[in-house]
Amino acid sequence: MMEQDPLSQLRDIHLPDPGGFWPPAPGWWVLLALTLILVAFAAWQLIRKHRRNRWLTQALAEVDALAVESHRDSDWFRRLNQVLKRGARVRYPERSAEALSGDAWINFLLETSPKDRIASRPTVEEMVASSWRPVPTCNADHAIAVARLWLRGQKC
């Protein structure tokens, strides 16, 4: 016998099962790859920058060691100038700054200094001159401040 209502035999609408979280869609794979490439590139740049500025950390440590010394004679000023010349050799290899002396060295320090040169000119002149004078005339604390300022301005 046939039923009177054929629609009663139909089943209700079934939604498909939701997809799992794995495997992700291709767009997520592309995003993951781009993120990994970006992180690797940023790490590589940071390592490169750290290696380029390793000399700066060593030079600042030498200046700090000089700052705690109590006997500040002409040899002390000579060593301070040597630290700056080593830094100049690393930062400006094409200019042969380590071979400069006197006014040429003073002008080089002022030219490559990050802050205003006019205020530090007398200190730089006295710092350079005190390295060969029997009795230094430069204030050692000012010389240390100028050396730190110059070195910190030389980051690559």
C-alpha positions in Angstrom: 0.0 0.0 0.0 1.1 3.4 -0.8 1.3 6.1 1.8 -0.7 9.2 1.2 2.1 11.7 2.0 5.4 11.0 0.0 7.1 14.0 1.6 7.1 12.3 5.0 9.6 9.8 3.6 12.2 12.5 2.9 15.1 13.0 5.4 16.0 16.4 6.8 18.9 18.5 5.4 22.2 17.3 6.6 25.2 19.7 6.8 28.6 18.3 5.9 31.0 17.4 8.7 33.2 20.3 9.6 36.7 20.0 8.3 39.6 19.2 10.6 42.3 21.7 11.4 44.9 19.5 9.7 46.1 19.8 7.0 45.8 23.6 6.8 44.8 25.3 3.7 47.5 26.3 1.2 47.3 30.0 2.2 48.4 29.1 5.7 51.5 27.2 4.4 52.4 30.2 2.3 52.0 32.5 5.4 54.2 30.1 7.5 56.9 30.1 4.8 56.9 33.9 4.5 57.0 34.2 8.3 60.0 31.8 8.6 61.8 33.6 5.8 61.2 37.0 7.5 62.4 35.7 10.9 65.5 34.2 9.4 66.3 37.4 7.5 65.8 39.5 10.7 68.1 37.1 12.7 70.7 37.3 10.0 70.7 41.1 9.9 71.0 41.2 13.7 73.9 38.9 13.8 75.6 40.8 11.0 75.1 44.1 12.8 76.4 42.6 16.0 79.6 41.4 14.3 80.1 44.7 12.5 80.0 46.5 15.9 82.0 44.1 18.0 85.0 46.5 17.7 82.8 49.2 19.3 82.1 47.1 22.4 85.8 46.3 22.8 86.8 50.0 22.3 84.2 51.2 24.9 85.5 48.6 27.3 89.0 49.9 26.8 87.8 53.5 27.4 86.0 52.3 30.6 89.3 50.7 31.8 91.1 53.9 31.1 88.5 55.9 33.0 89.1 54.0 36.2 92.8 54.5 36.1 94.0 57.1 38.6 97.4 58.0 37.0 96.5 60.1 34.0 99.8 61.2 32.4 100.8 61.7 28.7 101.0 57.9 28.3 97.3 57.6 29.4 96.3 60.2 26.7 98.4 58.3 24.2 96.6 55.1 24.9 93.2 56.9 24.7 94.2 58.2 21.3 95.3 54.7 20.2 91.8 53.4 21.1 90.2 56.0 19.0 92.6 55.4 16.1 91.9 51.7 16.2 88.2 52.5 16.1 88.8 54.9 13.2 90.8 52.2 11.3 87.8 49.8 11.6 85.1 52.3 10.9 86.9 54.3 8.1 89.4 51.9 6.5 89.5 53.9 3.3 90.7 57.1 5.0 93.8 55.7 6.8 92.9 57.6 9.9 95.4 55.7 12.1 98.2 57.4 10.3 96.9 60.9 11.1 98.4 63.1 13.8 98.2 66.7 15.0 95.7 69.0 13.3 94.7 66.3 10.7 93.8 63.9 13.5 91.9 66.6 15.4 90.0 67.6 12.2 89.2 64.0 11.5 87.8 63.4 15.0 85.7 66.6 14.8 84.5 65.8 11.2 83.3 62.3 12.1 81.9 63.3 15.5 78.1 62.8 15.9 77.5 65.9 18.0 78.4 69.6 17.5 82.1 70.0 16.9 82.4 73.5 18.1 81.8 72.6 21.8 84.2 69.7 21.8 87.0 71.3 19.7 89.0 72.6 22.7 88.8 69.3 24.5 89.8 67.3 21.4 92.8 69.7 20.7 93.9 69.3 24.3 93.4 65.6 24.3 95.6 65.1 21.3 98.2 67.6 22.5 98.3 66.0 25.9 99.5 62.7 24.4 103.0 64.2 23.7 103.3 66.9 26.4 105.3 66.1 29.5 102.5 67.5 31.7 99.0 66.9 30.2 96.8 70.0 30.2 93.5 68.3 29.3 90.8 67.3 31.8 90.8 63.6 31.6 87.1 63.3 32.4 86.3 65.6 29.5 88.6 63.5 27.2 86.8 60.3 28.3 83.4 61.9 27.6 84.5 63.0 24.1 86.0 59.6 23.4 82.8 57.8 24.4 80.7 60.3 22.4 82.8 59.8 19.3 82.8 56.0 19.6 79.0 55.7 20.2 78.4 57.8 17.1 80.4 55.3 15.0 77.9 52.4 14.9 77.5 50.7 11.5 
